[in-house]
Amino acid sequence: MWDEIQLLYILDLFGVAVFAISGALAAGRKSLDLLGVVIIAVVTAIGGGTTRDLLLDRHPIFWIADPTYLTVIIIAALVTIWYTRYKEPPEKALLLADALGLAVFTIAGAQIAQDVISNGVIIVIMAAITGTVGGLIRDVLSNDIPLIMRKDIYATAALAGATVYLLLQLTKLDSSINIILGMLVVVGLRLAAIQWQLHLPRFKLDD
């Protein structure tokens, strides 16, 4: 049986692969070359975690300490290129996988931040950064308005999930239960936003 640390590591690699796929697909929609696809996949998958580690002055950066992350990213990007030459990407499955990846990154980010700082607000922010900044960088490099600023509930789901996880940590519940419940909040809000097109109130000025 895997212990909690091993399971979270496997889930983290899964999240990296999913985000790399979303980056590769975004690059493909912009008709980038092979190097461009790999670069976008890399920054999408590790951008959030790298930003978190830099802000927390945590060294070495997680993917430098463990290059397995880069290996998984490159493989995921190349497989995506190969797969989409023959078939359309399974959009619904990718949306579910992206929600799971967001949940994994968010809670993992909260746990890592907990080891460095004690302020709950900062921990929640670091968790959201881990889950969303990679996609923000992807959209900026792809010349799109970032998803977290224009559509659905994305960063909000990360903030909510991290908050629930932290509050549960104050109880006597087992840490594994807190992790699962925090991730379920992220996934549930994200999928609800997709299903019912939920979004925060928008600010719009007339011309």
C-alpha positions in Angstrom: 0.0 0.0 0.0 1.2 3.5 -0.8 1.5 5.9 2.1 0.1 9.5 1.9 3.3 11.0 0.6 3.7 8.5 -2.2 0.1 8.9 -3.2 0.3 12.7 -3.3 3.5 12.4 -5.4 1.7 10.2 -7.9 -1.2 12.6 -8.0 1.2 15.5 -8.4 2.8 13.8 -11.5 -0.7 13.2 -12.8 -1.5 16.9 -12.4 1.7 17.9 -14.2 0.8 15.6 -17.1 -2.7 17.0 -17.4 -1.5 20.6 -17.3 1.2 19.8 -19.8 -1.5 18.4 -22.1 -3.6 21.5 -21.8 -0.5 23.6 -22.6 0.3 21.5 -25.7 -3.3 21.8 -27.0 -3.2 25.6 -26.5 0.1 25.7 -28.4 -1.4 23.6 -31.1 -4.3 25.9 -31.5 -1.8 28.7 -32.2 0.1 26.5 -34.7 3.4 26.7 -32.8 6.4 24.5 -33.8 7.6 21.5 -31.8 9.8 23.6 -29.5 7.0 26.1 -28.9 4.6 23.3 -27.9 7.1 21.8 -25.4 7.8 25.3 -23.9 4.1 26.1 -23.4 3.5 22.6 -21.9 6.4 23.1 -19.5 5.4 26.6 -18.3 1.8 25.5 -17.9 2.7 22.5 -15.8 5.3 23.9 -13.6 4.6 27.7 -13.7 2.5 27.7 -10.6 4.7 25.6 -8.4 7.8 27.5 -9.5 6.2 30.8 -8.7 5.2 29.4 -5.3 8.7 28.1 -4.5 10.3 31.5 -5.5 7.9 33.5 -3.4 8.5 31.2 -0.4 12.2 31.2 -1.0 12.1 27.4 -1.2 15.2 25.9 -2.8 15.9 23.9 -4.8 12.8 24.6 -7.0 10.7 21.4 -7.0 11.4 20.4 -10.6 15.1 21.0 -10.2 15.2 18.8 -7.2 13.2 16.1 -9.0 13.7 16.2 -12.9 11.0 13.5 -13.2 8.5 16.3 -13.5 10.2 17.6 -16.7 10.3 14.0 -18.1 6.6 13.6 -17.5 5.8 17.0 -19.1 7.8 16.3 -22.2 6.3 12.8 -22.7 2.8 14.2 -22.1 3.4 17.0 -24.7 4.8 14.6 -27.3 2.0 12.0 -26.8 -0.5 14.9 -27.2 1.0 15.9 -30.5 1.0 12.3 -31.7 -2.6 11.6 -30.5 -4.1 14.8 -32.1 -2.7 13.9 -35.5 -5.2 11.0 -35.6 -8.0 11.9 -33.3 -9.8 14.8 -31.8 -8.8 15.4 -28.1 -11.5 14.2 -25.7 -12.7 17.5 -24.4 -15.0 16.3 -21.6 -12.3 13.9 -20.3 -9.7 16.7 -20.4 -12.0 19.1 -18.5 -12.5 16.5 -15.8 -8.7 15.7 -15.7 -8.0 19.5 -15.6 -10.3 19.8 -12.6 -8.5 17.0 -10.8 -5.2 18.5 -11.7 -6.2 21.9 -10.3 -7.4 20.1 -7.1 -4.1 18.2 -6.7 -2.0 21.3 -7.3 -4.0 23.4 -5.0 -3.9 21.1 -2.0 -0.3 20.2 -2.6 0.5 23.9 -2.7 -1.3 24.4 0.6 0.7 21.6 2.2 4.0 22.9 1.0 3.2 26.4 2.1 2.2 25.1 5.5 5.7 23.7 6.0 7.2 27.2 5.5 4.7 29.7 6.9 1.9 29.8 9.4 -0.4 32.6 8.2 -3.6 31.0 6.8 -4.3 33.7 4.3 -0.9 33.4 2.7 -1.1 29.6 2.7 -4.5 29.9 0.8 -2.9 32.4 -1.7 0.1 30.1 -2.3 -2.2 27.2 -2.9 -4.2 29.1 -5.5 -1.0 30.3 -7.1 0.2 26.7 -7.4 -3.0 25.7 -9.1 -3.6 28.6 -11.4 -0.5 30.6 -12.4 0.7 28.0 -14.9 -2.5 28.4 -16.8 -2.2 32.2 -16.6 1.3 32.1 -18.1 0.1 29.7 -20.8 -2.7 32.1 -21.8 -0.4 35.1 -21.7 2.2 33.4 -23.9 -0.6 32.2 -26.2 -1.9 35.9 -26.5 -5.2 35.1 -24.8 -6.9 36.8 -21.9 -6.1 34.5 -19.0 -8.9 32.0 -18.3 -9.0 32.8 -14.5 -9.9 36.4 -15.4 -12.5 36.0 -18.0 -14.5 32.8 -17.6 -16.0 30.2 -15.2 -15.0 29.6 -11.7 -11.4 28.5 -11.6 -9.2 30.5 -9.2 -12.2 30.8 -6.9 -12.5 27.0 -6.8 -8.8 26.8 -5.8 -9.2 29.4 -3.1 -12.3 27.7 -1.7 -10.7 24.2 -1.7 -7.6 25.5 0.1 -9.7 27.3 2.7 -11.7 24.2 3.4 -8.6 22.1 3.7 -7.0 24.6 6.1 -10.1 24.8 8.3 -10.3 21.0 8.5 -6.7 20.9 9.6 -7.8 22.7 12.7 -10.0 19.8 13.6 -9.1 16.3 14.8 -9.9 14.7 11.5 -7.2 12.6 9.8 -5.0 14.6 7.4 -5.9 12.2 4.5 -9.6 13.0 5.0 -8.8 16.8 5.0 -6.9 16.4 1.7 -9.6 14.4 0.0 -12.4 16.8 1.2 -10.3 19.9 0.1 -9.8 18.3 -3.4 -13.5 17.4 -3.7 -14.4 21.1 -3.1 -12.1 22.2 -5.9 -13.3 19.5 -8.3 -17.0 20.0 -7.4 -16.9 23.8 -7.8 -15.0 23.5 -11.1 -17.3 20.9 -12.6 -20.4 22.8 -11.4 -19.0 25.9 -13.1 -18.5 24.0 -16.4 -21.9 22.2 -16.2 -24.0 25.3 -15.4 -21.7 28.0 -16.7 -21.3 29.6 -13.3 -19.1 32.6 -13.0 -18.5 35.5 -10.7 -20.3 38.9 -11.3 -18.6 40.7 -14.2 -17.6 44.3 -14.2 -18.3 46.0 -17.5 -18.2 49.6 -18.6 -20.2 51.0 -21.5 -18.2 52.6 -24.3 
